[in-house]
Amino acid sequence: TKANELYDGSIFTQADSKTRIEELLNKDPKEIASTLESDPIFKMMSAIYGFYGSTIQPQASKIDNEINSKMKTYMRLQMEVMKDKRFYPDANSTLRVTYGKTEGYSAKDAVVYQTHTYLDGVIAKYVPGDYEFDLPQKMIDLYEKKDYGRYADNGKMPVCFIASNHTSGGNSGSPALNGKGELVGLNFDRAWEGTMSDINYDVSRCRNIMVDIRYVLFVVDKFAGAGYLVDEMNIAE
């Protein structure tokens, strides 16, 4: 298929892509440019971006301007008709603070998601050589030895957790604090069943996803060997 041709022939999608790209970047600029310009995925993405910039973006900007103009009238009329409803301001480019509880949810009949995921799940998804699910050997070794240092929870290594915080686009990377103001995680996503929360927030299923700070510290300390950075921190056990 065309997709296979693109992926099989590109420098960006091979098992040794990192090494090949690093070697390429050490070569003469003209050779770098020539290699990239002949790469099938690079050529495809250049064509897509070119088409977007010349054809899609101008039309999209025109439509966006029309929508923004009409939105002022739409919001004004809503506020006149629904006088008892609370209307929240646009928070883009401002500090956002949200709160919630660490809790699971029922996605559908007989399907219930717990609050935490663990390194066991990362290992279960491990596919050698796969660009999404490959793992460094050191991470596998640490898992097999259960060498989690001070960061384990009852013998298991926490990776991510969910909570009922109402997050939106732009919140990725935000710190997640507990009731004592201690850093417990970093927000990065929303659960699939709650991706409609920009339009309608449903506390029964809207969950934000955070990487557990214990996993971050585990990676820094045990995996990357940079425990000296952890030594500089005030860790709340």
Rosetta blueprint (number, residue, H / E / L):
1 T L
2 K H
3 A H
4 N H
5 E H
6 L H
7 Y H
8 D H
9 G L
10 S L
11 I H
12 F H
13 T H
14 Q L
15 A L
16 D L
17 S H
18 K H
19 T H
20 R H
21 I H
22 E H
23 E H
24 L H
25 L H
26 N L
27 K L
28 D L
29 P H
30 K H
31 E H
32 I H
33 A H
34 S H
35 T H
36 L H
37 E H
38 S H
39 D L
40 P H
41 I H
42 F H
43 K H
44 M H
45 M H
46 S H
47 A H
48 I H
49 Y H
50 G H
51 F H
52 Y H
53 G H
54 S H
55 T H
56 I H
57 Q H
58 P H
59 Q H
60 A H
61 S H
62 K H
63 I H
64 D H
65 N H
66 E H
67 I H
68 N H
69 S H
70 K H
71 M H
72 K H
73 T H
74 Y H
75 M H
76 R H
77 L H
78 Q H
79 M H
80 E H
81 V H
82 M L
83 K L
84 D L
85 K L
86 R L
87 F L
88 Y L
89 P L
90 D L
91 A L
92 N L
93 S L
94 T L
95 L L
96 R L
97 V L
98 T L
99 Y L
100 G L
101 K L
102 T L
103 E L
104 G L
105 Y E
106 S E
107 A E
108 K E
109 D L
110 A L
111 V E
112 V E
113 Y E
114 Q L
115 T L
116 H E
117 T E
118 Y E
119 L H
120 D H
121 G H
122 V H
123 I H
124 A H
125 K L
126 Y L
127 V L
128 P L
129 G L
130 D L
131 Y L
132 E L
133 F L
134 D L
135 L L
136 P L
137 Q H
138 K H
139 M H
140 I H
141 D H
142 L H
143 Y H
144 E H
145 K H
146 K L
147 D L
148 Y L
149 G H
150 R H
151 Y H
152 A L
153 D E
154 N L
155 G L
156 K E
157 M L
158 P E
159 V E
160 C E
161 F E
162 I E
163 A E
164 S L
165 N L
166 H L
167 T L
168 S L
169 G L
170 G L
171 N L
172 S L
173 G L
174 S L
175 P E
176 A E
177 L E
178 N L
179 G L
180 K L
181 G L
182 E L
183 L E
184 V E
185 G E
186 L E
187 N E
188 F E
189 D E
190 R E
191 A L
192 W H
193 E H
194 G H
195 T H
196 M H
197 S H
198 D H
199 I L
200 N L
201 Y L
202 D L
203 V L
204 S L
205 R L
206 C L
207 R L
208 N E
209 I E
210 M E
211 V E
212 D E
213 I H
214 R H
215 Y H
216 V H
217 L H
218 F H
219 V H
220 V H
221 D H
222 K H
223 F H
224 A L
225 G L
226 A L
227 G H
228 Y H
229 L H
230 V H
231 D H
232 E L
233 M L
234 N L
235 I L
236 A L
237 E L
